[in-house]
């Protein structure tokens, strides 16, 4: 046995070294193409062959810029900067003659999406446009490394075939969609690569450290951000996408090491119903080109057996609702330089070659199908406009009367997607809600982007398939918790539209009542009210919060109103007024000057108005923690609300001084690195007055370790004694997954966690099967799922029955502190604006929640 193992090991080592020796360009490039020696190969610039090392982003950018300088086929432009200030580039590659007329070509191509202009276009003489997007996930690097080969080939290849391709095609290369993640991963694997390749899967080279390189700086999956547009990478990219409106967009990914190679179409039953059938037909036709190319080099592949095209926020699906063809490629990942797999040693060069090969097959398909693809794009928008005339709804309207910033952010997203958006001409009332020109936006459906509008606003609860690769619902007005209405033809007339918005402007804040020598007050309704309060804390001001309503100067102030006294502060009255003016402007809120404390309801000196402490926040991170959820919380606090947040490795709880924090956040995760001593220290910290916030499975961990009292329903998915076909196992179990849907909850508006809300019905996003029993204390359940909570998306009937009337948030008292348990992530993908305030309220107001509201639970810990 040892002899056989030794021989096998020797063979693997030989194979990996042989593959390394083959990493010159001849391994990748077509053998029937000659190349201009005047153009440098990647090795001549980088100092190594493609695939020998993982390219870092700065090296990739250097090669891209140099080739653009040398070739009259290439132009390069920076379209955005990442959170870590790395440039994102788009290269335009076409014939020199096309470059001379590039603006005219671009404008004619955009006219394909305008039904009023597209009929005049001669598509027989128009070039096709293909966008090639590489490595949106930083630790799926074969794509970005293949972009080096792609650029070299397109710049240096000679002969009539390449000239014809460049004459008939405009090629857009996005060489690294996620520079921050790519750099993080390249640094890891290059650091752990030896002179001799080690293929052992247990090697540290393949054990990337948390949070890994998949995500961007804030640990977001950028492949889910095409629709929400919450990051600079996505916002910049979308501008260029709509400048060009490509016919085909490729999205190059990687998957498990033991896989082969996948290309779309995916599973047909999992396409979004708004995507026309023609899209699938064209995708399948293009697939024939990929199959032929991969057959030629002997690579195994598959199609139509996995992945889907349902969520329009992915790079391979967003094009489908914009008249283009999005194509997903998934290559088995070496996750380093060479790794053993069930298919033998998988080398990094092999993964790059497959990506490069299908890049060339895509170009071949676009060239051969050029007129068909152009016609599809033209017909897509013509058909969309026709369908809009027969649609159930003629317009969508939304507003947030007491929080214009939230409505602004949704309007901003919609506007970025090239959708026409208007203010109402005058106020009108629908379903007892009044929409005014000042606080509302209208989107008529009778416009070319009709299908995308429907994709944003629709509520869908019935599906052809019960399995989803990503979320099953993302209805944007629900995500933003806005007052909204779907206007039928009898409710909407074109004269209801005011002027079309050329831009969407942030709401104007103000101080009402002039200077005050007594106090200022602002309600908590505004989305950015927490940022305003934190700014005042940073200037050393004392702040208080009202736990009851009161009326002053003819205005009723709601629960959670913030009061800033003028006396007793470290600044004089004039400076405080300046600060109030600034926070009102920066945060789009209204600040009221108060001239007397003799208010109705409660007075401003009432014991029901509590002094607040500035939050000192730590968030536990590291192995076992869901990096997406943690990153979403970090992004919210740091990037959006300017709240300093210490990122503390969970294992550090075992030893560090926790007293410097008064709030600790635990995102979804397992927290196995916290020892028994660490659990005791965390429990003691809460007892001494801290606020501990647990989300998702962190709540279960807290309950299991007697840090807060929460109980959960047992899984009632009954064991089925009857035989079920083995082949249906994945579909049967997969149908019980809550991949992401929207549900209705009931919020206690008088509870500190409900401050700032003014509608007790709150849509929440859920993607787990954690069903929390309501607290025994009637005052400790600020957020409960309603009896029939489904609003949009898929959930199985057993799960829906389990979910009804459970707790979404429960509060447990432990000594002088509070433990707040949330079953769901209120900060999902940074676009779930409607529930962000639940999380922020936990941070700012957890300290004032009455201990007696959950006192009945504390006995469980004694």
C-alpha positions, -999 to 999 in steps of 0.1 A, spaced: 0 0 0 28 24 9 45 17 -24 13 24 -44 8 57 -24 44 67 -31 40 61 -68 7 81 -68 23 109 -50 53 109 -74 30 110 -103 11 140 -89 43 159 -82 55 151 -118 22 162 -132 21 195 -114 57 203 -123 50 193 -159 20 217 -160 42 244 -145 67 239 -174 39 244 -199 29 278 -187 42 298 -216 17 314 -240 16 283 -263 -4 265 -236 -32 291 -239 -32 307 -273 -48 294 -305 -21 276 -326 -34 290 -359 -29 327 -350 3 347 -355 11 376 -331 28 409 -336 61 409 -317 60 446 -311 34 440 -283 48 428 -250 35 395 -236 23 395 -200 56 379 -190 76 408 -205 58 433 -183 51 412 -152 82 391 -151 64 357 -150 42 336 -172 5 338 -169 -6 312 -142 28 309 -126 18 334 -99 -16 350 -91 -17 385 -106 -22 413 -81 -45 441 -91 -17 467 -94 2 443 -118 -30 437 -138 -37 475 -141 -1 481 -151 -4 457 -180 -38 470 -191 -25 506 -191 7 498 -210 -11 479 -237 -36 507 -242 -8 531 -247 8 508 -274 -22 497 -294 -46 518 -316 -71 490 -310 -74 498 -273 -86 527 -252 -88 525 -214 -108 546 -189 -112 545 -151 -148 543 -142 -147 542 -104 -125 537 -73 -130 510 -48 -134 515 -10 -97 509 -8 -90 535 -35 -81 510 -63 -90 521 -98 -116 501 -118 -109 501 -156 -129 495 -187 -111 488 -219 -127 493 -253 -112 471 -280 -122 474 -316 -107 484 -350 -89 517 -353 -116 528 -378 -144 521 -352 -124 540 -326 -126 571 -348 -164 568 -348 -168 554 -314 -193 580 -301 -215 575 -332 -214 538 -327 -222 541 -291 -251 564 -297 -266 542 -325 -263 512 -303 -281 530 -275 -309 538 -299 -317 501 -302 -333 505 -267 -355 534 -279 -385 520 -298 -391 554 -314 -356 554 -329 -347 518 -334 -368 513 -366 -345 536 -385 -313 517 -377 -296 494 -402 -284 466 -379 -267 448 -408 -240 475 -406 -239 479 -368 -211 462 -348 -221 439 -320 -211 449 -284 -198 423 -259 -189 431 -223 -165 407 -206 -166 409 -168 -139 390 -149 -137 378 -113 -164 397 -94 -154 373 -66 -118 380 -57 -109 344 -48 -121 332 -82 -91 346 -100 -89 325 -132 -111 352 -148 -89 382 -141 -58 362 -150 -74 352 -183 -81 389 -190 -43 393 -194 -44 367 -222 -75 382 -237 -60 417 -240 -27 403 -254 -46 383 -280 -68 411 -291 -39 436 -293 -13 415 -309 -31 389 -331 -26 394 -368 -45 384 -399 -78 389 -417 -98 370 -391 -89 393 -361 -93 424 -384 -128 412 -393 -137 405 -357 -126 439 -345 -144 456 -374 -177 439 -366 -174 439 -328 -168 463 -300 -153 444 -270 -155 459 -235 -132 443 -209 -137 448 -172 -105 430 -161 -112 430 -123 -147 437 -111 -135 434 -75 -99 447 -71 -99 447 -33 -109 411 -31 -86 400 -59 -56 416 -42 -65 401 -8 -66 366 -24 -35 370 -46 -15 381 -15 -26 350 4 -19 323 -22 13 339 -34 25 342 2 19 305 8 33 292 -25 66 273 -23 92 269 -50 79 234 -54 41 232 -58 23 214 -30 -10 199 -42 -22 186 -8 -57 202 -1 -47 205 36 -19 229 27 -23 264 41 -23 278 6 -58 265 2 -70 276 37 -76 312 30 -80 333 62 -114 349 72 -131 368 57 -114 355 25 -111 373 -8 -145 366 -23 -160 399 -12 -151 436 -15 -136 458 13 -168 457 34 -172 420 28 -201 424 3 -207 400 -26 -206 424 -55 -223 399 -77 -255 407 -58 -252 445 -61 -261 451 -98 -297 460 -88 -292 476 -53 -261 496 -64 -248 502 -29 -211 502 -37 -188 524 -59 -178 495 -80 -214 488 -90 -224 524 -95 -195 532 -117 -200 500 -137 -237 506 -143 -230 540 -159 -208 524 -184 -232 495 -190 -260 519 -199 -237 540 -220 -231 509 -242 -261 486 -237 -241 455 -246 -256 426 -265 -238 400 -245 -222 402 -211 -200 374 -197 -195 368 -160 -165 346 -152 -166 327 -119 -152 297 -101 -168 268 -82 -157 238 -61 -124 221 -69 -140 188 -77 -163 202 -104 -156 207 -141 -168 237 -161 -203 252 -164 -217 276 -189 -253 288 -193 -281 282 -199 -289 272 -163 -319 252 -152 -347 264 -176 -375 263 -149 -355 288 -128 -355 317 -152 -373 348 -142 -408 349 -158 -401 385 -171 -372 373 -191 -384 365 -227 -381 330 -240 -359 343 -268 -332 350 -243 -330 313 -234 -329 303 -271 -300 327 -278 -281 316 -247 -284 280 -258 -273 288 -293 -242 306 -279 -236 275 -257 -229 255 -288 -198 277 -295 -185 271 -260 -190 233 -263 -171 232 -296 -142 252 -282 -139 231 -250 -142 199 -269 -112 210 -290 -90 213 -259 -104 183 -242 -121 200 -212 -151 185 -196 -182 207 -190 -219 208 -184 -249 231 -188 -286 234 -178 -281 213 -146 -275 239 -120 -275 277 -114 -304 300 -124 -313 333 -139 -339 345 -114 -325 374 -93 -319 404 -115 -292 417 -92 -265 393 -105 -241 401 -133 -252 372 -155 -290 380 -150 -292 418 -150 -284 419 -187 -314 396 -194 -338 423 -183 -320 449 -203 -323 433 -238 -289 416 -236 -277 380 -230 -259 374 -197 -237 343 -196 -223 328 -164 -191 307 -166 -182 286 -136 -147 270 -136 -136 244 -110 -112 263 -88 -76 254 -80 -79 278 -50 -42 282 -53 -16 271 -79 -23 234 -81 -45 211 -60 -56 175 -60 -91 168 -70 -113 139 -80 -103 147 -116 -66 146 -109 -44 176 -101 -62 208 -110 -36 235 -120 -41 272 -120 -31 274 -157 -57 249 -166 -85 270 -150 -72 301 -168 -71 283 -202 -108 273 -199 -118 309 -191 -97 322 -220 -111 296 -243 -147 305 -236 -138 341 -239 -128 335 -275 -158 313 -281 -180 341 -269 -164 365 -294 -169 340 -321 -206 336 -312 -212 374 -311 -196 378 -345 -216 350 -360 -248 359 -343 -244 397 -345 -275 406 -364 -296 382 -344 -284 396 -311 -289 432 -323 -324 423 -334 -331 407 -301 -322 439 -282 -343 460 -305 -373 437 -303 -369 433 -265 -376 470 -260 -403 472 -286 -421 443 -270 -416 457 -235 -433 489 -246 -462 469 -261 -465 448 -230 -466 479 -208 -497 491 -225 -515 459 -214 -500 458 -180 -520 455 -148 -505 487 -135 -499 520 -153 -476 535 -127 -460 531 -93 -459 558 -67 -440 559 -34 -431 583 -6 -420 586 30 -438 616 44 -418 617 76 -386 604 62 -378 619 28 -342 605 28 -355 569 26 -376 577 -4 -347 597 -19 -324 567 -18 -349 544 -36 -355 572 -63 -317 575 -67 -314 537 -74 -342 538 -99 -328 568 -117 -294 551 -120 -311 523 -139 -321 547 -167 -357 546 -156 -378 578 -161 -390 591 -127 -412 621 -119 -426 641 -91 -464 644 -90 -479 674 -107 -501 679 -76 -511 660 -45 -535 630 -47 -548 603 -24 -547 565 -29 -557 540 -3 -559 568 24 -524 579 17 -518 614 3 -489 617 -21 -475 652 -27 -450 668 -51 -427 674 -22 -424 639 -8 -434 615 -36 -421 600 -68 -440 584 -97 -427 559 -122 -450 553 -152 -447 518 -166 -452 529 -202 -415 533 -210 -387 511 -225 -375 499 -191 -409 484 -183 -396 449 -176 -369 462 -152 -395 484 -134 -417 453 -130 -387 434 -117 -382 460 -90 -418 465 -79 -436 432 -84 -448 410 -55 -446 374 -66 -457 344 -44 -462 316 -69 -433 301 -88 -426 274 -115 -398 260 -94 -393 260 -56 -355 261 -57 -335 294 -59 -298 300 -63 -303 333 -47 -332 353 -32 -368 348 -44 -380 384 -37 -365 419 -35 -396 441 -39 -379 475 -35 -407 496 -19 -411 469 7 -373 468 13 -374 506 19 -406 504 40 -423 531 20 -458 542 15 -465 530 -20 -493 522 -44 -497 504 -77 -518 526 -99 -542 509 -124 -551 526 -156 -582 541 -141 -562 556 -113 -534 571 -134 -534 598 -160 -503 613 -177 -513 648 -165 -505 635 -129 -468 637 -139 -448 668 -131 -414 674 -146 -392 644 -153 -363 644 -129 -329 649 -146 -313 642 -112 -325 631 -78 -316 655 -50 -310 648 -13 -338 663 8 -332 697 24 -331 698 61 -337 729 82 -339 744 117 -374 757 124 -379 785 150 -345 802 147 -320 804 176 -329 790 209 -314 796 243 -333 767 258 -333 735 237 -336 719 203 -355 688 194 -357 665 163 -378 635 158 -363 601 151 -382 595 119 -355 606 96 -333 579 82 -302 598 91 -313 610 126 -289 585 142 -260 601 122 -271 635 134 -272 624 170 -238 607 167 -223 639 152 -236 658 183 -221 633 206 -188 637 187 -189 674 195 -194 666 232 -230 675 235 -254 659 259 -285 644 244 -318 630 258 -346 609 244 -383 612 250 -400 579 259 -435 595 255 -451 619 230 -453 656 238 -466 688 222 -447 721 220 -452 752 198 -482 735 182 -464 704 171 -467 669 185 -434 652 189 -433 614 186 -418 586 207 -380 588 204 -377 625 199 -341 637 206 -337 667 229 -306 688 230 -305 713 260 -286 745 254 -275 751 290 -249 729 306 -232 721 273 -195 726 264 -205 751 236 -223 784 238 -258 789 223 -245 804 190 -222 774 184 -250 749 192 -272 766 167 -245 763 141 -243 726 148 -280 722 146 -281 739 113 -253 717 100 -268 684 111 -302 694 97 -286 701 63 -263 671 62 -289 646 73 -321 659 57 -339 663 90 -360 691 106 -347 705 139 -371 725 161 -360 753 183 -377 749 217 -383 780 238 -400 765 268 -400 733 287 -437 737 296 -449 713 269 -481 693 268 -480 656 275 -448 655 293 -426 685 301 -390 687 288 -376 680 323 -397 649 327 -382 617 342 -396 601 310 -369 619 290 -337 599 295 -301 610 291 -282 590 265 -247 577 264 -228 578 231 -225 542 218 -190 526 220 -195 498 196 -175 465 191 -184 439 166 -171 404 169 -156 390 138 -134 360 127 -138 323 120 -173 311 124 -189 345 118 -210 351 87 -187 377 70 -215 389 47 -238 398 77 -209 412 97 -198 433 67 -233 447 62 -234 459 98 -199 473 95 -207 491 63 -239 506 78 -222 519 109 -189 530 94 -197 541 58 -232 554 62 -235 566 98 -200 575 107 -201 555 139 -167 543 150 -168 505 153 -141 483 167 -137 451 148 -128 426 175 -119 390 168 -143 368 187 -115 349 203 -103 381 219 -133 381 242 -114 355 262 -88 381 273 -95 418 264 -110 445 286 -146 447 275 -154 477 296 -144 502 270 -175 492 250 -212 496 259 -225 479 228 -213 446 213 -227 433 180 -227 396 171 -237 389 135 -250 356 124 -224 329 133 -213 301 155 -187 317 178 -169 285 187 -137 305 194 -151 319 226 -140 298 255 -160 291 287 -140 319 304 -149 342 275 -186 333 278 -184 342 315 -167 375 308 -193 383 281 -222 375 305 -206 396 333 -202 425 308 -239 424 301 -248 422 338 -228 453 344 -249 473 319 -238 464 284 -261 460 254 -255 428 234 -271 424 200 -273 390 184 -285 383 149 -295 350 133 -277 320 147 -258 343 171 -291 345 190 -293 307 193 -257 307 205 -265 333 232 -294 312 243 -274 280 244 -248 296 265 -272 313 290 -264 348 278 -299 361 273 -330 339 274 -345 329 240 -363 298 229 -369 284 195 -394 261 178 -383 226 171 -381 216 134 -415 202 126 -406 189 92 -421 155 100 -401 124 91 -419 109 61 -422 72 65 -433 68 29 -406 62 4 -394 92 -17 -373 86 -48 -336 91 -41 -332 111 -72 -356 138 -59 -337 142 -26 -320 176 -35 -352 191 -48 -372 178 -18 -348 192 8 -341 223 -12 -377 233 -13 -376 237 25 -348 263 23 -359 299 28 -335 314 3 -348 349 8 -383 363 9 -402 392 24 -426 389 53 -449 411 73 -443 419 110 -461 439 137 -440 465 155 -446 480 189 -442 517 181 -439 526 218 -409 503 224 -375 520 222 -366 496 193 -397 509 175 -388 546 178 -388 565 145 -413 542 129 -449 554 123 -465 524 108 -468 492 129 -467 469 99 -431 465 88 -418 443 59 -387 423 68 -363 401 49 -357 365 60 -334 338 47 -332 313 75 -354 287 93 -348 301 128 -382 304 145 -381 321 178 -408 317 204 -422 350 218 -409 360 252 -430 352 282 -428 388 291 -455 407 272 -433 438 269 -402 421 255 -415 413 220 -412 446 200 -414 428 167 -436 398 159 -444 380 126 -481 383 118 -503 352 115 -501 352 77 -468 370 71 -458 362 34 -456 394 13 -434 384 -16 -412 354 -24 -411 317 -19 -416 298 14 -429 262 18 -462 257 35 -447 239 65 -422 268 70 -449 294 66 -470 277 93 -440 276 116 -432 313 110 -466 328 118 -468 346 152 -432 340 161 -408 367 174 -386 386 150 -370 404 179 -370 396 216 -353 414 245 -339 397 275 -327 414 307 -295 401 323 -285 420 354 -282 457 345 -279 450 308 -299 439 278 -295 411 253 -314 418 221 -321 388 199 -329 392 162 -338 362 141 -331 381 108 -305 405 94 -319 440 94 -291 453 72 -294 428 43 -271 438 14 -272 474 24 -304 481 5 -328 470 32 -333 506 44 -366 498 60 -352 477 89 -319 495 94 -335 516 122 -342 484 142 -305 477 144 -296 514 151 -322 517 177 -307 486 195 -274 505 195 -286 539 206 -316 529 228 -308 494 242 -294 513 272 -328 527 281 -350 496 277 -366 489 311 -351 459 327 -384 450 342 -398 446 306 -379 413 304 -375 406 341 -395 374 340 -369 359 317 -339 366 340 -348 339 365 -336 313 339 -301 324 345 -300 325 382 
